[in-house]
Amino acid sequence: MSQAAAIERAARLIADADGLLITAGAGMGVDSGLPDFRGRAGFWRAYPALAKARIDFEEAASPDTFRRNARLGWGFYGHRLALYRRTVPHEGFHILRRWAARLPHGAFVFTSNVDGQFAKAGFDPAHICEIHGSIHHLQCLEPCAEHIWPADAVLPEVDDDTCLLTSDLPHCPHCGRLARPNILMFGDWGWIERRTAQQQARLDAWRRGARKLVVVELGAGNHIPTVRWYGETLGVPLIRINPTEAEVGSALGVSLETGALAALTAIDACLKSG
């Protein structure tokens, strides 16, 4: 199928749907200027201090790093928290919101991204499932309790040459020990999933009310395949948008081998012309 034909088919699926399930991985943020962590080289380009120390993504994004060196763990996540706070979501987020507003059942977001960009772009937080948690929420590192709280009071200052936090470390308000982001990390047995489980329950209830659902998957790769697997298990039409891993195994699928913003803009133009 040509790219033009795939765009036309994607537009028809969206126009005929009554609900839009938006599934998104890290590639969704690239058009907003967020770094691409694909592969060790991509991660080290974004964090040269970690490249110098030969620390890869799996090691940096681990609760063990917080235990060994709290200022390094918070240097990495504090830098990301500050970056996500100042990032402006690209126009593709707003295109998706316009599509959702026209559908009887609206939209729900299922994302492995922890950056909070969908909420920042105006999506209803009650219709967002952050399957790996959120950097904008904290929990106890131990954890001492099932408590999750907003990260609003954390104002990270990071030395870029060392990737170490220079401002105050955040602590658990219950036990006083170190706090960490409420994110599912690598080798993580202490993640508190209560908030995400509540989001998943709301998503499941929303799905049961949709009669003609279409999935628009954006920038979800095979390295951490949570998002891809989820969309593929639903048995509904799937529009997969990915510049390098766009293949779709199902006859219900549409493959668009391009970035998120370019694909959404092209589909939107086709919807307007139709």
Backbone as CSV, one residue per row, in Angstrom:
resi,resn,N_x,N_y,N_z,CA_x,CA_y,CA_z,C_x,C_y,C_z
1,MET,0.846,-1.200,0.000,0.000,0.000,0.000,0.884,1.253,0.000
2,SER,0.576,2.202,-0.883,1.353,3.439,-0.931,1.082,4.279,0.305
3,GLN,1.969,5.251,0.555,1.790,6.137,1.702,0.494,6.925,1.566
4,ALA,0.196,7.403,0.386,-1.032,8.180,0.176,-2.267,7.328,0.450
5,ALA,-2.247,6.078,-0.036,-3.387,5.188,0.199,-3.531,4.863,1.683
6,ALA,-2.404,4.697,2.374,-2.445,4.408,3.806,-3.025,5.585,4.581
7,ILE,-2.679,6.793,4.190,-3.217,7.992,4.843,-4.729,8.070,4.627
8,GLU,-5.176,7.794,3.398,-6.610,7.828,3.103,-7.361,6.769,3.913
9,ARG,-6.776,5.573,4.030,-7.439,4.514,4.804,-7.484,4.880,6.284
10,ALA,-6.404,5.452,6.797,-6.388,5.877,8.194,-7.455,6.934,8.445
11,ALA,-7.599,7.869,7.524,-8.616,8.921,7.666,-10.022,8.335,7.672
12,ARG,-10.278,7.334,6.831,-11.601,6.694,6.788,-11.899,5.972,8.101
13,LEU,-10.893,5.293,8.636,-11.086,4.571,9.901,-11.432,5.533,11.038
14,ILE,-10.755,6.657,11.059,-11.018,7.650,12.109,-12.389,8.281,11.919
15,ALA,-12.744,8.595,10.684,-14.041,9.211,10.404,-15.197,8.280,10.757
16,ASP,-14.987,6.969,10.606,-16.053,5.986,10.867,-16.119,5.544,12.326
17,ALA,-15.129,5.901,13.128,-15.052,5.420,14.506,-15.975,6.212,15.426
18,ASP,-16.313,5.599,16.577,-17.038,6.355,17.608,-16.153,6.638,18.822
19,GLY,-14.952,6.028,18.842,-14.015,6.261,19.922,-12.586,6.132,19.431
20,LEU,-11.700,6.960,19.982,-10.303,6.999,19.560,-9.422,6.588,20.735
21,LEU,-8.719,5.465,20.593,-7.756,5.046,21.597,-6.373,5.435,21.096
22,ILE,-5.758,6.388,21.774,-4.439,6.888,21.397,-3.403,6.145,22.228
23,THR,-2.537,5.387,21.560,-1.479,4.679,22.270,-0.149,5.277,21.831
24,ALA,0.706,5.598,22.801,1.903,6.371,22.461,3.124,5.902,23.218
25,GLY,4.249,5.875,22.495,5.550,5.601,23.081,6.440,6.831,22.978
26,ALA,7.723,6.628,23.205,8.659,7.748,23.303,8.744,8.569,22.027
27,GLY,8.503,7.941,20.865,8.596,8.672,19.610,7.594,9.802,19.480
28,MET,6.535,9.775,20.286,5.541,10.847,20.240,6.144,12.182,20.648
29,GLY,7.148,12.171,21.511,7.706,13.418,22.009,8.823,14.011,21.166
30,VAL,9.308,13.267,20.172,10.450,13.731,19.384,10.147,15.048,18.668
31,ASP,8.928,15.178,18.147,8.563,16.406,17.431,8.404,17.606,18.363
32,SER,8.362,17.356,19.676,8.355,18.448,20.650,9.770,18.823,21.074
33,GLY,10.758,18.111,20.527,12.144,18.378,20.864,12.700,17.515,21.975
34,LEU,11.942,16.507,22.423,12.436,15.630,23.481,13.461,14.653,22.904
35,PRO,14.462,14.266,23.704,15.511,13.381,23.182,15.003,11.991,22.886
36,ASP,15.638,11.361,21.900,15.316,9.991,21.521,16.326,9.070,22.205
37,PHE,15.833,8.209,23.097,16.717,7.313,23.832,16.937,5.996,23.096
38,ARG,16.546,5.922,21.807,16.646,4.654,21.097,18.108,4.220,20.999
39,GLY,18.433,3.125,21.637,19.792,2.605,21.606,20.710,3.351,22.567
40,ARG,21.821,2.711,22.895,22.783,3.308,23.826,23.335,4.627,23.285
41,ALA,23.600,4.698,21.975,24.172,5.910,21.391,23.217,7.093,21.546
42,GLY,21.923,6.848,21.322,20.938,7.924,21.461,20.851,8.421,22.889
43,PHE,20.906,7.504,23.845,20.843,7.886,25.254,22.074,8.696,25.644
44,TRP,23.239,8.236,25.212,24.478,8.921,25.594,24.624,10.274,24.904
45,ARG,24.013,10.447,23.736,24.017,11.789,23.119,23.253,12.771,24.001
46,ALA,22.162,12.301,24.614,21.351,13.166,25.467,22.007,13.411,26.821
47,TYR,22.817,12.432,27.284,23.429,12.536,28.609,24.922,12.219,28.507
48,PRO,25.726,13.183,28.018,27.168,12.923,27.841,27.892,12.586,29.137
49,ALA,27.418,13.112,30.282,28.061,12.776,31.555,27.913,11.293,31.856
50,LEU,26.753,10.715,31.517,26.541,9.283,31.726,27.326,8.461,30.705
51,ALA,27.505,9.004,29.499,28.338,8.331,28.501,29.775,8.236,28.993
52,LYS,30.271,9.317,29.575,31.641,9.338,30.102,31.817,8.305,31.214
53,ALA,30.775,8.138,32.030,30.821,7.168,33.124,30.411,5.774,32.675
54,ARG,30.050,5.610,31.383,29.619,4.327,30.809,28.388,3.776,31.530
55,ILE,27.475,4.675,31.854,26.205,4.293,32.478,25.121,4.329,31.416
56,ASP,24.468,3.196,31.119,23.448,3.175,30.080,22.068,3.433,30.683
57,PHE,21.046,3.468,29.828,19.696,3.827,30.256,19.176,2.866,31.319
58,GLU,19.380,1.564,31.106,18.860,0.574,32.043,19.456,0.754,33.439
59,GLU,20.723,1.164,33.517,21.345,1.383,34.825,20.891,2.691,35.448
60,ALA,20.811,3.750,34.636,20.384,5.050,35.165,18.941,4.999,35.645
61,ALA,18.097,4.300,34.884,16.662,4.218,35.209,16.400,2.993,36.075
62,SER,17.037,2.949,37.233,16.931,1.799,38.129,16.855,2.276,39.570
63,PRO,16.015,1.653,40.391,15.983,2.032,41.809,17.306,1.781,42.517
64,ASP,18.118,0.841,42.009,19.419,0.591,42.622,20.332,1.803,42.518
65,THR,20.190,2.586,41.446,20.997,3.800,41.310,20.658,4.800,42.403
66,PHE,19.385,4.914,42.760,18.997,5.795,43.861,19.605,5.317,45.183
67,ARG,19.709,4.009,45.346,20.261,3.475,46.589,21.779,3.652,46.644
68,ARG,22.451,3.471,45.509,23.910,3.589,45.483,24.365,5.038,45.508
69,ASN,23.665,5.870,44.722,24.072,7.267,44.583,22.815,8.096,44.331
70,ALA,22.210,8.570,45.407,20.921,9.275,45.305,21.023,10.505,44.419
71,ARG,22.151,11.196,44.474,22.287,12.425,43.676,22.440,12.126,42.188
72,LEU,22.973,10.959,41.846,23.017,10.558,40.439,21.626,10.143,39.962
73,GLY,20.927,9.332,40.761,19.567,8.948,40.379,18.685,10.164,40.172
74,TRP,18.767,11.097,41.115,17.953,12.304,40.990,18.534,13.306,39.997
75,GLY,19.825,13.181,39.696,20.381,14.020,38.635,19.770,13.678,37.290
76,PHE,19.660,12.368,37.028,19.058,11.908,35.779,17.566,12.244,35.724
77,TYR,16.818,11.859,36.770,15.375,12.090,36.745,15.025,13.555,36.994
78,GLY,15.841,14.266,37.756,15.594,15.692,37.952,15.770,16.480,36.674
79,HIS,16.779,16.109,35.886,16.971,16.749,34.580,15.761,16.507,33.685
80,ARG,15.278,15.289,33.683,14.116,14.956,32.855,12.862,15.691,33.336
81,LEU,12.684,15.766,34.646,11.529,16.475,35.194,11.529,17.934,34.753
82,ALA,12.670,18.597,34.857,12.766,19.997,34.441,12.540,20.137,32.932
83,LEU,13.078,19.198,32.160,12.908,19.229,30.705,11.444,19.081,30.319
84,TYR,10.744,18.134,30.924,9.344,17.903,30.578,8.463,19.076,31.004
85,ARG,8.827,19.722,32.083,8.043,20.875,32.532,8.127,22.035,31.546
86,ARG,9.275,22.217,30.914,9.404,23.363,30.006,9.090,23.022,28.541
87,THR,8.877,21.745,28.241,8.583,21.333,26.864,7.143,21.682,26.486
88,VAL,6.964,22.202,25.281,5.639,22.540,24.758,5.183,21.407,23.830
89,PRO,4.058,20.773,24.107,3.581,19.690,23.233,3.374,20.181,21.800
90,HIS,3.762,19.372,20.834,3.654,19.778,19.427,2.203,19.743,18.943
91,GLU,2.000,20.242,17.747,0.658,20.422,17.202,-0.085,19.098,17.039
92,GLY,0.644,17.995,16.921,-0.016,16.698,16.771,-0.935,16.352,17.933
93,PHE,-0.571,16.771,19.146,-1.440,16.552,20.299,-2.783,17.252,20.102
94,HIS,-2.742,18.455,19.560,-3.969,19.238,19.391,-4.822,18.713,18.232
95,ILE,-4.163,18.149,17.213,-4.905,17.479,16.141,-5.700,16.307,16.722
96,LEU,-5.065,15.514,17.551,-5.752,14.375,18.178,-6.924,14.841,19.038
97,ARG,-6.745,15.932,19.757,-7.845,16.452,20.583,-9.031,16.887,19.712
98,ARG,-8.758,17.492,18.567,-9.854,17.909,17.665,-10.598,16.693,17.135
99,TRP,-9.866,15.651,16.756,-10.535,14.428,16.287,-11.422,13.852,17.385
100,ALA,-10.885,13.781,18.586,-11.623,13.196,19.699,-12.901,13.967,19.995
101,ALA,-12.834,15.287,19.865,-14.003,16.123,20.166,-15.158,15.846,19.217
102,ARG,-14.864,15.307,18.034,-15.917,15.039,17.044,-16.522,13.642,17.198
103,LEU,-15.908,12.789,18.002,-16.374,11.411,18.121,-17.321,11.260,19.310
104,PRO,-18.372,10.489,19.158,-19.360,10.340,20.240,-18.752,9.850,21.557
105,HIS,-17.754,8.973,21.466,-17.167,8.376,22.665,-15.845,9.034,23.055
106,GLY,-15.433,10.048,22.306,-14.225,10.776,22.651,-12.963,9.934,22.514
107,ALA,-11.995,10.208,23.381,-10.694,9.532,23.299,-10.193,9.143,24.679
108,PHE,-9.316,8.139,24.666,-8.578,7.746,25.865,-7.133,7.544,25.437
109,VAL,-6.204,7.897,26.310,-4.773,7.770,26.023,-4.189,6.628,26.840
110,PHE,-3.424,5.769,26.167,-2.653,4.712,26.826,-1.203,4.934,26.433
111,THR,-0.347,5.282,27.396,1.019,5.648,27.035,2.042,5.075,27.999
112,SER,3.192,4.718,27.454,4.328,4.320,28.273,5.181,5.528,28.643
113,ASN,4.853,6.684,28.108,5.615,7.892,28.410,5.294,8.386,29.823
114,VAL,6.312,8.836,30.520,6.145,9.320,31.895,6.192,10.840,31.951
115,ASP,6.169,11.490,30.784,6.471,12.923,30.705,5.292,13.850,30.975
116,GLY,4.066,13.334,31.002,2.895,14.172,31.272,2.497,15.090,30.140
117,GLN,2.984,14.841,28.933,2.723,15.762,27.825,1.266,15.746,27.362
118,PHE,0.582,14.615,27.467,-0.824,14.582,27.055,-1.682,15.464,27.962
119,ALA,-1.465,15.381,29.261,-2.209,16.255,30.178,-1.849,17.712,29.937
120,LYS,-0.589,17.986,29.676,-0.141,19.356,29.419,-0.792,19.910,28.148
121,ALA,-1.064,19.023,27.177,-1.689,19.441,25.921,-3.201,19.590,26.045
122,GLY,-3.766,19.302,27.211,-5.189,19.536,27.432,-6.061,18.304,27.452
123,PHE,-5.482,17.110,27.350,-6.287,15.890,27.467,-6.768,15.740,28.907
124,ASP,-7.964,15.212,29.056,-8.555,14.996,30.380,-7.708,13.989,31.160
125,PRO,-7.144,14.371,32.313,-6.335,13.417,33.079,-7.094,12.140,33.451
126,ALA,-8.421,12.222,33.546,-9.224,11.034,33.858,-9.302,10.076,32.675
127,HIS,-8.834,10.523,31.500,-8.829,9.693,30.301,-7.405,9.441,29.810
128,ILE,-6.478,9.348,30.745,-5.084,9.037,30.435,-4.643,7.881,31.319
129,CYS,-4.058,6.853,30.708,-3.477,5.734,31.441,-1.969,5.740,31.201
130,GLU,-1.205,6.068,32.243,0.263,6.091,32.162,0.770,4.756,32.695
131,ILE,0.940,3.823,31.792,1.135,2.429,32.174,2.451,2.196,32.906
132,HIS,3.417,3.103,32.737,4.690,3.000,33.457,4.829,4.070,34.534
133,GLY,3.745,4.757,34.863,3.789,5.773,35.897,4.065,7.156,35.357
134,SER,4.387,8.084,36.263,4.553,9.496,35.902,5.694,10.116,36.681
135,ILE,6.526,10.881,35.999,7.622,11.590,36.651,7.108,12.743,37.508
136,HIS,5.859,13.119,37.298,5.262,14.231,38.042,4.639,13.779,39.360
137,HIS,4.866,12.513,39.739,4.401,11.974,41.014,5.543,11.222,41.684
138,LEU,5.532,11.222,43.018,6.601,10.610,43.796,6.064,9.491,44.688
139,GLN,7.007,8.687,45.179,6.709,7.652,46.159,7.959,7.457,47.005
140,CYS,7.830,6.741,48.092,8.973,6.392,48.936,9.826,5.355,48.210
141,LEU,11.145,5.476,48.321,12.042,4.517,47.681,11.900,3.128,48.281
142,GLU,11.575,3.011,49.567,11.588,1.704,50.241,10.610,0.694,49.635
143,PRO,9.306,0.909,49.485,8.505,2.014,50.000,7.953,1.676,51.392
144,CYS,7.744,2.723,52.184,7.241,2.508,53.536,5.720,2.372,53.560
145,ALA,5.051,2.890,52.521,3.583,2.848,52.445,3.180,2.960,50.990
146,GLU,1.882,2.828,50.735,1.359,2.897,49.368,1.051,4.336,48.945
147,HIS,1.690,5.289,49.544,1.381,6.702,49.313,2.079,7.207,48.051
148,ILE,1.325,7.949,47.230,1.844,8.616,46.028,1.452,10.083,46.126
149,TRP,2.383,10.984,45.830,2.072,12.411,45.950,2.686,13.187,44.787
150,PRO,2.146,14.382,44.467,2.658,15.175,43.354,4.100,15.635,43.586
151,ALA,4.837,15.805,42.487,6.233,16.245,42.552,6.361,17.770,42.432
152,ASP,5.258,18.487,42.638,5.259,19.938,42.411,6.324,20.666,43.220
153,ALA,6.630,20.185,44.421,7.579,20.881,45.289,9.033,20.599,44.925
154,VAL,9.269,19.659,44.024,10.634,19.326,43.620,11.074,20.311,42.537
155,LEU,12.112,21.076,42.825,12.656,22.066,41.887,14.112,21.699,41.621
156,PRO,14.339,20.758,40.714,15.679,20.184,40.566,16.689,21.138,39.928
157,GLU,17.880,21.152,40.492,19.036,21.819,39.893,20.101,20.746,39.691
158,VAL,20.585,20.622,38.453,21.468,19.512,38.096,22.745,20.050,37.460
159,ASP,23.879,19.514,37.871,25.171,19.812,37.253,25.288,18.959,35.990
160,ASP,25.209,19.596,34.834,25.213,18.849,33.575,26.530,18.115,33.335
161,ASP,27.630,18.599,33.887,28.933,17.963,33.662,29.052,16.627,34.389
162,THR,28.272,16.466,35.461,28.349,15.233,36.248,27.024,14.483,36.313
163,CYS,25.932,15.118,35.877,24.564,14.584,35.983,24.226,14.298,37.452
164,LEU,24.656,15.180,38.339,24.357,15.044,39.756,23.423,16.163,40.203
165,LEU,22.451,15.824,41.033,21.554,16.817,41.607,22.325,17.667,42.616
166,THR,22.218,18.989,42.485,22.893,19.886,43.426,21.913,20.527,44.404
167,SER,20.615,20.470,44.097,19.602,21.003,45.008,19.211,19.930,46.025
168,ASP,18.247,20.246,46.885,17.861,19.330,47.952,17.235,18.048,47.397
169,LEU,17.578,16.929,48.000,16.957,15.658,47.652,15.533,15.616,48.216
170,PRO,14.582,15.068,47.477,13.218,14.922,48.023,13.127,13.732,48.962
171,HIS,12.308,13.866,49.987,12.168,12.803,50.977,10.694,12.445,51.176
172,CYS,10.477,11.217,51.640,9.130,10.726,51.917,8.549,11.484,53.117
173,PRO,7.340,12.020,52.999,6.750,12.757,54.117,6.344,11.863,55.291
174,HIS,6.328,10.543,55.075,5.902,9.615,56.132,7.081,9.115,56.964
175,CYS,8.151,8.673,56.277,9.275,8.073,57.016,10.546,8.904,56.957
176,GLY,10.579,9.903,56.083,11.745,10.774,55.990,12.873,10.241,55.130
177,ARG,12.713,9.032,54.611,13.760,8.490,53.755,13.604,9.011,52.325
178,LEU,14.506,8.612,51.458,14.564,9.158,50.103,13.281,8.868,49.322
179,ALA,12.817,9.866,48.578,11.706,9.686,47.643,12.257,9.463,46.242
180,ARG,11.439,8.889,45.400,11.793,8.614,43.996,10.574,8.861,43.130
181,PRO,10.744,9.000,41.821,9.568,9.125,40.949,8.709,7.861,40.977
182,ASN,7.408,8.050,40.842,6.471,6.920,40.789,6.439,6.381,39.357
183,ILE,7.581,5.813,38.973,7.797,5.293,37.618,8.269,3.847,37.733
184,LEU,7.764,2.989,36.848,8.254,1.622,36.770,9.628,1.641,36.113
185,MET,10.656,1.311,36.882,12.029,1.333,36.379,12.487,-0.083,36.043
186,PHE,13.721,-0.220,35.614,14.288,-1.531,35.319,14.664,-2.218,36.637
187,GLY,14.338,-3.503,36.744,14.627,-4.248,37.958,13.920,-3.683,39.177
188,ASP,12.691,-3.272,38.981,11.971,-2.503,39.998,10.919,-3.367,40.689
189,TRP,11.151,-3.682,41.968,10.181,-4.441,42.753,9.464,-3.552,43.754
190,GLY,9.807,-2.267,43.769,9.223,-1.371,44.753,8.265,-0.348,44.180
191,TRP,7.969,-0.451,42.871,7.056,0.517,42.258,5.657,0.347,42.823
192,ILE,5.049,1.457,43.217,3.670,1.438,43.696,2.757,1.662,42.495
193,GLU,1.993,0.668,42.111,1.220,0.716,40.874,-0.230,1.146,41.083
194,ARG,-0.576,1.542,42.296,-1.987,1.831,42.612,-2.560,2.906,41.688
195,ARG,-1.836,3.995,41.473,-2.344,5.083,40.626,-2.563,4.590,39.195
196,THR,-1.603,3.861,38.649,-1.728,3.341,37.289,-2.846,2.311,37.189
197,ALA,-3.021,1.481,38.214,-4.103,0.483,38.207,-5.465,1.163,38.154
198,GLN,-5.605,2.274,38.845,-6.861,3.034,38.802,-7.098,3.594,37.398
199,GLN,-6.034,4.081,36.772,-6.149,4.580,35.400,-6.549,3.453,34.446
200,GLN,-5.935,2.286,34.620,-6.243,1.144,33.757,-7.701,0.723,33.906
201,ALA,-8.217,0.774,35.124,-9.623,0.412,35.357,-10.545,1.393,34.636
202,ARG,-10.212,2.683,34.654,-11.029,3.670,33.935,-10.965,3.436,32.430
203,LEU,-9.791,3.065,31.932,-9.654,2.762,30.509,-10.501,1.545,30.129
204,ASP,-10.467,0.510,30.934,-11.249,-0.701,30.642,-12.744,-0.380,30.592
205,ALA,-13.201,0.451,31.529,-14.624,0.837,31.545,-14.966,1.659,30.311
206,TRP,-14.086,2.558,29.924,-14.321,3.387,28.721,-14.398,2.514,27.474
207,ARG,-13.506,1.558,27.354,-13.483,0.684,26.178,-14.788,-0.095,26.027
208,ARG,-15.368,-0.500,27.143,-16.607,-1.282,27.068,-17.754,-0.467,26.497
209,GLY,-17.668,0.840,26.534,-18.737,1.683,25.998,-18.582,2.031,24.529
210,ALA,-17.423,1.718,23.944,-17.173,2.050,22.538,-17.605,0.900,21.636
211,ARG,-18.310,1.225,20.566,-18.770,0.193,19.629,-17.849,0.077,18.409
212,LYS,-17.266,1.207,17.964,-16.372,1.195,16.791,-15.091,1.925,17.163
213,LEU,-14.214,1.196,17.806,-12.971,1.770,18.307,-11.890,1.701,17.231
214,VAL,-11.051,2.732,17.173,-9.857,2.695,16.337,-8.676,3.097,17.209
215,VAL,-7.554,2.412,17.011,-6.328,2.707,17.755,-5.381,3.495,16.855
216,VAL,-4.893,4.623,17.369,-3.830,5.370,16.693,-2.589,5.242,17.566
217,GLU,-1.619,4.481,17.076,-0.385,4.231,17.832,0.720,5.137,17.286
218,LEU,1.421,5.809,18.195,2.397,6.817,17.803,3.741,6.574,18.486
219,GLY,4.762,6.323,17.682,6.120,6.269,18.198,6.380,5.215,19.242
220,ALA,5.755,4.053,19.120,5.959,2.957,20.080,6.863,1.903,19.438
221,GLY,8.028,1.693,20.035,9.001,0.777,19.446,8.954,-0.619,20.042
222,ASN,9.819,-1.473,19.529,9.875,-2.870,19.955,10.777,-3.087,21.166
223,HIS,11.648,-2.123,21.482,12.594,-2.310,22.582,11.849,-2.480,23.912
224,ILE,10.871,-1.598,24.157,9.960,-1.741,25.299,8.559,-1.811,24.694
225,PRO,8.066,-3.023,24.392,6.916,-3.179,23.503,5.547,-3.102,24.170
226,THR,5.454,-2.579,25.385,4.181,-2.561,26.112,3.052,-1.973,25.284
227,VAL,3.300,-0.824,24.676,2.254,-0.112,23.931,1.857,-0.883,22.686
228,ARG,2.832,-1.401,21.952,2.531,-2.166,20.733,1.690,-3.393,21.068
229,TRP,2.096,-4.121,22.072,1.359,-5.334,22.461,-0.082,-5.006,22.830
230,TYR,-0.275,-3.941,23.578,-1.626,-3.603,24.022,-2.546,-3.346,22.832
231,GLY,-2.127,-2.502,21.910,-2.961,-2.188,20.751,-3.249,-3.396,19.886
232,GLU,-2.281,-4.297,19.799,-2.434,-5.477,18.952,-3.390,-6.512,19.546
233,THR,-3.648,-6.461,20.843,-4.492,-7.473,21.481,-5.981,-7.143,21.432
234,LEU,-6.340,-5.951,20.973,-7.728,-5.499,21.103,-8.636,-5.956,19.973
235,GLY,-8.071,-6.388,18.859,-8.888,-6.869,17.749,-9.660,-5.783,17.034
236,VAL,-9.140,-4.565,17.046,-9.788,-3.433,16.368,-8.782,-2.827,15.398
237,PRO,-9.237,-1.988,14.461,-8.299,-1.361,13.526,-7.192,-0.595,14.248
238,LEU,-5.975,-0.765,13.753,-4.787,-0.166,14.357,-4.030,0.636,13.308
239,ILE,-3.845,1.922,13.571,-3.036,2.789,12.709,-1.691,2.963,13.399
240,ARG,-0.669,2.349,12.855,0.667,2.371,13.481,1.542,3.408,12.788
241,ILE,1.963,4.412,13.530,2.789,5.504,13.013,4.160,5.405,13.672
242,ASN,5.183,5.137,12.855,6.525,4.939,13.390,7.528,5.093,12.242
243,PRO,8.559,5.910,12.393,9.482,6.128,11.273,10.380,4.941,10.955
244,THR,10.554,4.002,11.894,11.483,2.884,11.671,10.872,1.506,11.928
245,GLU,9.768,1.432,12.683,9.182,0.135,13.046,7.669,0.179,12.848
246,ALA,7.256,0.429,11.622,5.839,0.657,11.339,5.084,-0.596,10.917
247,GLU,5.758,-1.740,10.823,5.100,-2.945,10.310,3.911,-3.339,11.175
248,VAL,2.845,-3.791,10.508,1.630,-4.229,11.182,1.292,-5.621,10.677
249,GLY,1.064,-6.571,11.596,0.805,-7.947,11.202,-0.635,-8.240,10.841
250,SER,-1.569,-7.410,11.309,-2.990,-7.692,11.119,-3.529,-7.038,9.855
251,ALA,-4.527,-7.682,9.259,-5.197,-7.098,8.094,-5.971,-5.844,8.472
252,LEU,-6.270,-5.686,9.760,-6.972,-4.492,10.219,-6.032,-3.293,10.357
253,GLY,-4.725,-3.538,10.184,-3.742,-2.496,10.469,-3.422,-1.608,9.281
254,VAL,-2.999,-0.389,9.606,-2.482,0.572,8.624,-1.103,1.000,9.106
255,SER,-0.132,0.959,8.205,1.246,1.274,8.553,1.666,2.590,7.912
256,LEU,2.150,3.530,8.741,2.650,4.810,8.237,4.079,4.995,8.734
257,GLU,5.018,4.871,7.809,6.437,4.916,8.172,6.934,6.363,8.173
258,THR,6.566,7.070,9.210,6.958,8.477,9.344,6.792,8.897,10.797
259,GLY,7.180,10.123,11.101,7.054,10.625,12.457,5.624,10.975,12.816
260,ALA,5.385,11.184,14.108,4.028,11.411,14.595,3.403,12.669,14.009
261,LEU,4.086,13.790,14.107,3.499,15.053,13.651,3.217,15.039,12.157
262,ALA,4.149,14.520,11.352,3.944,14.481,9.895,2.735,13.618,9.546
263,ALA,2.605,12.456,10.176,1.486,11.561,9.874,0.158,12.168,10.310
264,LEU,0.106,12.719,11.511,-1.141,13.300,12.002,-1.569,14.490,11.149
265,THR,-0.614,15.286,10.719,-0.926,16.437,9.859,-1.491,15.979,8.526
266,ALA,-0.898,14.918,7.951,-1.364,14.402,6.664,-2.758,13.784,6.780
267,ILE,-3.002,13.027,7.835,-4.331,12.434,8.036,-5.366,13.543,8.261
268,ASP,-4.989,14.540,9.030,-5.913,15.658,9.307,-6.289,16.385,8.024
269,ALA,-5.320,16.594,7.154,-5.606,17.254,5.878,-6.550,16.418,5.038
270,CYS,-6.376,15.094,5.077,-7.257,14.189,4.323,-8.664,14.232,4.908
271,LEU,-8.792,14.275,6.216,-10.122,14.356,6.845,-10.816,15.654,6.467
272,LYS,-10.080,16.747,6.421,-10.674,18.049,6.101,-11.111,18.099,4.638
273,SER,-10.332,17.454,3.763,-10.663,17.492,2.346,-11.830,16.582,2.008
274,GLY,-12.053,15.580,2.878,-13.141,14.625,2.623,-14.475,15.126,3.085
